[in-house]
Structure formats: C-alpha cells, structure tokens
Amino acid sequence: MTPTAAELVQTCNSLIEVPSIDGDRAALQEVVRRIREFFHDVPVEVHEEEFGGYPSIVITTCASKSPKIMLHGHVDVVPGKPEQFRPEVTDERLHGRGAVDMKGFVAVAMHVIRDLALSPYPPSVGLMINTDEEVGGRCGAKHLVQQGWSAEQLINGDGGYGDAVTFAQKGIIQLTVEALVEPGLRYAPWNGLGAADVLLRTVSEGLQQLCPQQNELAEESNWGSTACVLSVETKENGSLPPRKASASIRVYWADDHTGAEVIELARKAFQPLKVTGRVDAERVYLSPSDPDLLHLRDLWQRQLGRPIGIRADNGSSDAKWFAPLGIPILILRMPGCGAHTDNEWLDVTALKPMYQTLHQYITEKSGEAQESDLAAPVILEQP
C-alpha cells in the first residue's frame, strides 16, 4: 500500500529528531535503532555492523550480500542549531537538519523496502544506511564493500541536484607539493630562487597541464577536472628566502583515470618537486545515455510532474566506494534546499513521487530479471 504524505513526513521526522552528528555515538546508534524498529515484524534480513565507532545497517529482502538493486544513503548530519532537530512543516517545506541531506530520501527508501518485502513476490532489493558519510565514509560504506557487500545496481540518494539525476561524480585527490631549494640572497634571485617562488611557478604551470579545461568550465557545463590550492606554507630562513615551501592542493577529477593514476600524472606535472597524494574518492561515472538512467529520470519527472535533467555532480558521496566494483550507479536527490545551512528544508510534495518512482523502477527491473530467468535455456542431464 502506498504510504500517505503524512506517513512519509512522520518517518522523516523520526530520523531528523535524532542529532546524529559525528562524535555522538549514542545518537548514531539511536537513529540506526529507529530504522531497525521500522522493520519490526517485516520479513527482511537485517545486518548491523559497527566499525570504528560508526554503526551501519543493511536491510535486504533476500539472504544475500549482493541483491539485484541496493538503495543507499546516510543518516549522519553536520552540526545544527537545536531547533533544527525539531522538524517542522511550513508551506509544504519540511525544515530540519538532514531533511534534504539526506534523511528524507532514507525515509522514503525505508517505506519502499518495507512495502516490497510485504508484497506477494518480493524482488531482490536492499537498503544500506551508513553514519559516517559526512566524515568520509571509510568506516561505513567503504568497510561494508570490503566485507563483500555489493549489488547488481546501486541507487544512491545523495546527489547534488534536486532537479536532475546524476550520471557522474568527480573523484577527489588530495595532493601535497613540496619545494626544497638552496636560495640566493633576497635581492639576488639569479643566485637561486626561494622555495616559495619555485613552488608557486611550478604549481601554476602544473595545474594548467593537469586541469587544462578548468578556465572553460561553468555550472551548466561542469564536467571537467578542476583543482584548488587550499594552502601554501613556508618557514622563515633568516635573511634568505625560504628553503622549503609546500602547497596543499585538492583535485576534482573527471577524466577516465583511477585515483592512483591521477597522483602519477600530478608527479609528472609538478616535476621536479616532491608530490605525495591521497585518494579521497574515486570517480563515479555512468553514460548519460544509459537506458536505466534515462528510465529512472523519465519515471521521476512523470511522478513529480515537472522536467528533470541529467547532470554531472561537482561533489562526491558514499557511492564512490562502490565505483571500483564496476557496477552501474544511479544517483538522485530529494528536492529541497539549504543542506549544511541554518535553513535546510525538503519539498514535502516530492516525498510521495519519490516513493512511487523507486517502487515502480525496482518492480519493473525485477520483472525484467524474472523474464530473463524464465528465458534462460534449461539443460537436461543425459541419462
């Protein structure tokens, strides 16, 4: 039975009321407990695991670590004002911390999984919920993937746009570039430049090589690699220019390379300086003409009653930890505004359309799988 908008709001509220911020282990455990209780007496498999102080929960309709479709989200939130943990609906907007990022989607997904599990022929589907996305996701989604959790297809609800489905999210690489020199006197650069001069010149030239499209990109055409220098540090060297300087650089990678390959490209771009790197997120990419992506978009805009685009996302999500598995990853987001701000809200009128979209998509994909199984040839053993 399709839930009413009021029932969906009630489930959202039960999650938003919990101040599940990083460091509050009791709150993280409480929000997971509420999710578990939602599935009380529902015929599902419930797997709970806590790693590094962060609990996760996975609900599946089958005894498998790899259902055909896995819905995916997180219920940890950034800190907010006390009143943001007292959800309130005004003018069809549900205000509260985590409403749009992303307890609203999780609440809808909970209803979808419960209703599918109670159907006469439940499809193979799951819901993974983590509590550390806002701090990197290493103890939640990454850990569970390492434990063998997967799916034939992932639907993540942590995209960047409420008016579009997302076909790609950029990889994120953290670089440190260091220059160590023997400088000449401050007034005699011909005897040797200071480390800061060498660093700034090399970084400027290297970034043009590493991210040649950066100056041509814009919000509506954002799919290209970009980089941002976060900080530059030097140490005083008496009357001489500094001997050592370092820059912290974050690269948002769009091209078809792994994070490790990007770090090697950076080493070449910033030669002869020392470069160390860390992969914070692998690139997530699905062709914008992928049939399943287009079908999900069509269902979503039909239920919502307004056009939905297809876009690449500047940011990242826990979907990044599934990227190395090579499975299709579809990403969308509940309409709303103000994530991570004092005025975060969710469009209440979109809750039921999101439920109907996910329910119909999973049901149709399940039907395709059953037809495929029925069409498979039966090989009889010879007597």
C-alpha positions as CSV (number, residue, x, y, z in Angstrom):
1,M,0.0,0.0,0.0
2,T,1.4,3.4,-1.0
3,P,2.1,5.5,2.1
4,T,0.4,8.9,2.5
5,A,2.5,12.0,2.5
6,A,1.7,12.4,6.2
7,E,3.2,8.9,6.9
8,L,6.3,9.7,5.0
9,V,6.7,13.0,6.8
10,Q,6.3,11.2,10.1
11,T,9.1,8.8,9.2
12,C,11.3,11.7,8.2
13,N,10.6,13.4,11.5
14,S,11.6,10.4,13.5
15,L,15.0,10.5,11.9
16,I,15.5,14.2,11.9
17,E,14.7,14.4,15.7
18,V,17.9,12.5,16.4
19,P,21.0,14.8,16.4
20,S,23.2,12.2,14.6
21,I,26.3,14.3,14.3
22,D,29.9,13.0,14.2
23,G,31.2,12.1,17.6
24,D,27.8,11.5,19.2
25,R,28.0,7.7,19.2
26,A,24.7,7.3,21.2
27,A,22.8,9.4,18.7
28,L,24.2,7.5,15.8
29,Q,23.2,4.2,17.4
30,E,19.7,5.7,18.2
31,V,19.0,6.7,14.6
32,V,20.0,3.2,13.5
33,R,17.8,1.6,16.2
34,R,14.8,3.6,14.9
35,I,15.5,2.3,11.4
36,R,15.7,-1.3,12.7
37,E,12.4,-0.9,14.6
38,F,10.7,0.4,11.5
39,F,11.2,-3.1,10.0
40,H,9.9,-5.0,13.1
41,D,7.8,-8.0,12.0
42,V,8.7,-7.3,8.3
43,P,10.1,-10.4,6.5
44,V,13.6,-9.0,5.8
45,E,17.2,-9.8,6.6
46,V,18.8,-7.2,8.9
47,H,22.5,-6.9,9.1
48,E,24.0,-4.4,11.6
49,E,27.7,-3.7,12.0
50,E,29.7,-1.1,13.9
51,F,33.2,-0.3,12.7
52,G,35.4,2.5,14.1
53,G,32.6,3.7,16.3
54,Y,30.2,4.1,13.3
55,P,27.1,1.8,13.1
56,S,25.7,0.7,9.7
57,I,22.6,-1.2,8.9
58,V,21.7,-3.2,5.8
59,I,18.1,-4.4,5.1
60,T,17.6,-6.9,2.3
61,T,14.7,-9.0,1.1
62,C,17.0,-11.9,0.4
63,A,19.8,-13.7,2.3
64,S,22.5,-12.3,0.0
65,K,25.2,-9.6,0.3
66,S,24.5,-8.7,-3.3
67,P,20.9,-8.0,-4.1
68,K,19.9,-7.0,-7.6
69,I,19.3,-3.4,-6.6
70,M,20.7,-1.7,-3.5
71,L,19.3,1.7,-2.3
72,H,21.9,3.6,-0.5
73,G,22.1,6.6,1.9
74,H,23.4,8.0,5.1
75,V,21.8,9.4,8.3
76,D,24.7,11.3,9.9
77,V,24.4,15.0,9.6
78,V,26.6,18.1,10.1
79,P,26.0,20.1,13.3
80,G,23.0,22.3,13.5
81,K,21.1,24.6,15.8
82,P,18.9,22.9,18.5
83,E,15.7,24.0,16.8
84,Q,16.9,22.2,13.6
85,F,16.4,18.9,15.4
86,R,12.7,19.8,16.0
87,P,11.3,19.2,12.4
88,E,8.5,21.5,11.3
89,V,6.4,21.7,8.2
90,T,5.5,25.1,6.9
91,D,4.2,25.9,3.4
92,E,4.9,22.3,2.2
93,R,8.5,22.6,3.3
94,L,9.9,20.2,6.0
95,H,12.5,22.2,7.9
96,G,15.2,20.3,9.9
97,R,18.8,19.3,9.9
98,G,19.3,16.4,7.5
99,A,15.9,16.9,5.8
100,V,17.4,17.1,2.3
101,D,20.9,15.7,3.2
102,M,19.6,13.1,3.4
103,K,17.1,11.7,5.9
104,G,14.2,12.5,3.6
105,F,15.5,10.0,0.9
106,V,16.3,7.4,3.5
107,A,12.8,7.7,5.0
108,V,11.2,7.1,1.5
109,A,13.6,4.2,0.8
110,M,12.6,2.6,4.1
111,H,8.9,2.6,3.1
112,V,9.8,1.3,-0.4
113,I,11.8,-1.7,1.0
114,R,9.1,-2.5,3.6
115,D,6.3,-2.5,1.1
116,L,8.3,-4.5,-1.4
117,A,9.2,-7.1,1.3
118,L,5.5,-7.4,2.1
119,S,4.4,-7.9,-1.5
120,P,3.5,-11.4,-2.7
121,Y,6.7,-11.8,-4.7
122,P,9.4,-9.6,-3.1
123,P,12.1,-8.6,-5.5
124,S,15.8,-8.9,-4.7
125,V,16.5,-5.5,-3.2
126,G,18.3,-3.9,-0.3
127,L,18.9,-0.7,1.6
128,M,22.3,0.2,3.0
129,I,22.4,3.1,5.5
130,N,25.7,4.4,6.9
131,T,26.5,7.0,9.6
132,D,29.9,8.5,8.6
133,E,29.4,9.9,5.1
134,E,30.0,13.5,6.3
135,V,33.4,12.5,7.5
136,G,34.5,10.4,4.5
137,G,32.6,7.1,4.7
138,R,35.6,4.9,5.4
139,C,34.0,3.1,8.4
140,G,30.6,2.7,6.8
141,A,30.2,2.2,3.1
142,K,33.9,1.5,2.4
143,H,34.1,-1.1,5.2
144,L,31.0,-2.9,4.1
145,V,32.2,-3.0,0.5
146,Q,35.4,-4.5,1.8
147,Q,33.3,-7.1,3.7
148,G,31.7,-8.2,0.4
149,W,28.6,-6.1,0.2
150,S,27.6,-5.2,-3.4
151,A,24.7,-5.2,-5.8
152,E,24.0,-5.6,-9.5
153,Q,23.0,-1.9,-9.4
154,L,23.2,0.9,-6.8
155,I,20.7,3.8,-6.4
156,N,22.3,6.4,-4.2
157,G,20.1,9.3,-3.0
158,D,22.9,11.8,-2.2
159,G,23.2,13.6,-5.5
160,G,23.9,17.3,-5.9
161,Y,20.7,18.4,-7.6
162,G,17.0,18.1,-6.7
163,D,16.0,18.8,-10.3
164,A,18.2,16.3,-12.0
165,V,19.5,12.7,-11.9
166,T,23.3,12.5,-11.7
167,F,25.3,10.4,-14.1
168,A,28.7,11.2,-12.6
169,Q,30.5,12.5,-9.6
170,K,34.1,13.7,-9.7
171,G,36.9,11.8,-8.0
172,I,38.8,13.7,-5.2
173,I,42.5,13.6,-4.8
174,Q,44.4,15.4,-2.0
175,L,48.0,16.4,-3.0
176,T,50.9,17.9,-1.1
177,V,53.6,19.5,-3.3
178,E,56.9,20.4,-1.7
179,A,59.8,22.5,-2.9
180,L,63.3,22.3,-1.2
181,V,66.0,24.6,-2.6
182,E,69.2,26.4,-1.7
183,P,68.3,30.1,-2.3
184,G,70.4,33.0,-3.1
185,L,70.1,36.4,-1.3
186,R,66.7,38.0,-1.4
187,Y,67.9,40.7,-3.8
188,A,69.9,38.3,-6.0
189,P,67.4,35.7,-7.4
190,W,69.9,34.9,-10.1
191,N,71.8,33.1,-7.5
192,G,68.8,30.9,-6.7
193,L,65.1,31.4,-6.2
194,G,63.5,30.9,-2.9
195,A,61.3,27.8,-2.3
196,A,58.1,29.8,-2.4
197,D,58.9,31.3,-5.8
198,V,59.8,27.9,-7.2
199,L,56.7,26.3,-5.7
200,L,54.2,28.9,-7.0
201,R,55.6,29.0,-10.5
202,T,55.7,25.2,-10.8
203,V,52.2,24.7,-9.3
204,S,50.8,27.3,-11.6
205,E,52.3,25.7,-14.7
206,G,51.5,22.2,-13.5
207,L,47.8,22.9,-12.8
208,Q,47.4,24.1,-16.4
209,Q,48.8,20.8,-17.5
210,L,46.8,18.7,-15.0
211,C,43.4,20.5,-15.5
212,P,43.6,22.2,-18.9
213,Q,39.8,22.7,-19.1
214,Q,39.4,24.5,-15.7
215,N,39.0,28.0,-17.1
216,E,36.4,26.9,-19.7
217,L,34.0,25.2,-17.3
218,A,30.8,26.7,-15.9
219,E,27.9,25.5,-13.7
220,E,25.9,24.2,-16.6
221,S,28.9,22.6,-18.3
222,N,30.9,21.4,-15.3
223,W,32.2,18.0,-16.3
224,G,36.0,18.5,-16.4
225,S,38.8,18.3,-14.0
226,T,39.5,21.2,-11.6
227,A,41.9,21.9,-8.8
228,C,42.0,24.3,-5.9
229,V,45.1,25.3,-3.9
230,L,44.0,25.1,-0.3
231,S,47.1,26.5,1.5
232,V,50.7,27.4,1.0
233,E,53.2,27.1,3.8
234,T,56.8,28.4,4.2
235,K,59.3,28.8,7.0
236,E,61.4,31.8,7.8
237,N,65.1,31.5,6.7
238,G,66.8,34.4,8.3
239,S,67.9,36.9,5.7
240,L,67.5,34.4,2.9
241,P,64.3,33.4,1.1
242,P,62.7,30.2,2.5
243,R,64.4,26.9,1.7
244,K,61.2,24.9,2.0
245,A,57.7,25.6,0.9
246,S,54.7,23.3,0.4
247,A,51.2,23.6,-1.1
248,S,48.1,21.6,-0.3
249,I,46.0,21.0,-3.4
250,R,42.7,19.3,-4.0
251,V,42.0,17.9,-7.4
252,Y,38.4,17.1,-8.5
253,W,39.0,14.6,-11.3
254,A,36.6,14.0,-14.2
255,D,38.7,12.1,-16.7
256,D,38.8,8.3,-17.0
257,H,41.7,7.5,-14.6
258,T,41.9,5.9,-11.2
259,G,43.0,8.0,-8.3
260,A,46.4,6.3,-8.2
261,E,46.9,7.3,-11.9
262,V,45.9,10.9,-11.2
263,I,48.6,11.1,-8.5
264,E,51.2,9.8,-11.0
265,L,50.0,12.4,-13.5
266,A,50.4,15.1,-10.8
267,R,54.0,13.9,-10.2
268,K,54.8,14.5,-13.8
269,A,53.0,17.8,-14.0
270,F,54.9,19.2,-10.9
271,Q,58.3,17.9,-11.7
272,P,60.9,18.3,-10.2
273,L,59.0,18.9,-6.9
274,K,58.1,16.2,-4.5
275,V,54.4,15.2,-4.7
276,T,52.5,13.0,-2.3
277,G,48.9,12.2,-2.7
278,R,45.8,10.5,-1.1
279,V,42.7,9.3,-2.9
280,D,39.6,10.6,-1.0
281,A,37.1,9.5,-3.7
282,E,37.2,7.5,-6.9
283,R,35.3,8.9,-9.9
284,V,31.7,7.7,-10.3
285,Y,30.6,7.6,-13.9
286,L,27.7,6.2,-15.9
287,S,27.0,7.2,-19.5
288,P,24.4,10.0,-19.6
289,S,22.6,7.9,-22.3
290,D,22.5,4.8,-20.2
291,P,19.0,3.3,-20.6
292,D,18.4,2.7,-16.9
293,L,19.4,6.2,-16.0
294,L,17.1,7.6,-18.7
295,H,14.3,5.4,-17.5
296,L,14.7,6.4,-13.9
297,R,14.7,10.1,-15.0
298,D,11.5,9.6,-17.0
299,L,9.7,7.9,-14.1
300,W,10.9,10.6,-11.7
301,Q,9.8,13.5,-13.8
302,R,6.5,11.8,-14.6
303,Q,5.7,11.3,-10.9
304,L,7.0,14.7,-10.0
305,G,5.1,16.5,-12.7
306,R,8.0,18.7,-13.9
307,P,11.1,18.3,-16.0
308,I,14.1,16.5,-14.6
309,G,17.6,17.0,-16.1
310,I,20.6,14.8,-16.3
311,R,23.8,16.3,-14.9
312,A,27.3,15.7,-13.6
313,D,27.9,16.5,-9.9
314,N,30.8,18.6,-8.7
315,G,30.7,16.9,-5.3
316,S,31.1,13.3,-4.1
317,S,29.1,10.8,-2.0
318,D,29.5,7.4,-0.4
319,A,28.7,6.0,-3.9
320,K,32.4,6.4,-4.5
321,W,33.2,3.3,-2.5
322,F,31.1,1.2,-4.9
323,A,32.8,2.6,-8.0
324,P,35.7,0.1,-8.1
325,L,33.2,-2.7,-8.2
326,G,32.3,-1.6,-11.8
327,I,28.5,-1.8,-11.1
328,P,26.0,0.8,-12.5
329,I,25.5,3.6,-10.1
330,L,22.4,5.8,-10.4
331,I,22.3,9.0,-8.3
332,L,19.4,11.3,-7.5
333,R,18.3,13.7,-4.7
334,M,15.2,14.8,-2.9
335,P,14.2,18.3,-4.0
336,G,14.9,20.9,-1.3
337,C,17.5,23.4,-0.4
338,G,20.0,24.6,2.3
339,A,22.0,21.4,3.0
340,H,24.6,22.2,5.7
341,T,23.0,25.6,6.4
342,D,20.7,27.1,9.1
343,N,17.8,26.9,6.7
344,E,17.7,23.3,5.4
345,W,14.4,22.2,4.1
346,L,12.8,19.4,2.0
347,D,9.9,19.7,-0.5
348,V,7.2,17.7,1.1
349,T,5.2,17.4,-2.1
350,A,8.1,15.3,-3.6
351,L,8.1,12.6,-0.9
352,K,5.3,10.5,-2.4
353,P,6.5,10.9,-6.1
354,M,10.0,9.7,-5.0
355,Y,8.4,6.7,-3.3
356,Q,6.4,5.9,-6.4
357,T,9.4,6.4,-8.7
358,L,11.6,4.0,-6.7
359,H,8.9,1.4,-6.2
360,Q,8.0,1.3,-9.8
361,Y,11.6,1.3,-11.0
362,I,12.5,-1.6,-8.7
363,T,9.3,-3.5,-9.6
364,E,9.9,-3.2,-13.3
365,K,13.6,-4.1,-13.1
366,S,12.6,-7.2,-11.0
367,G,10.1,-8.2,-13.7
368,E,12.9,-7.9,-16.3
369,A,15.1,-10.2,-14.2
370,Q,12.4,-12.7,-13.8
371,E,11.7,-12.8,-17.6
372,S,15.4,-13.2,-18.2
373,D,15.5,-16.2,-15.8
374,L,12.5,-17.7,-17.5
375,A,14.0,-17.3,-20.9
376,A,17.3,-19.0,-19.9
377,P,17.7,-22.4,-21.6
378,V,17.2,-25.4,-19.4
379,I,20.0,-28.0,-19.9
380,L,18.9,-31.5,-19.0
381,E,21.5,-34.0,-17.8
382,Q,22.0,-37.0,-20.1
383,P,21.0,-40.3,-18.5
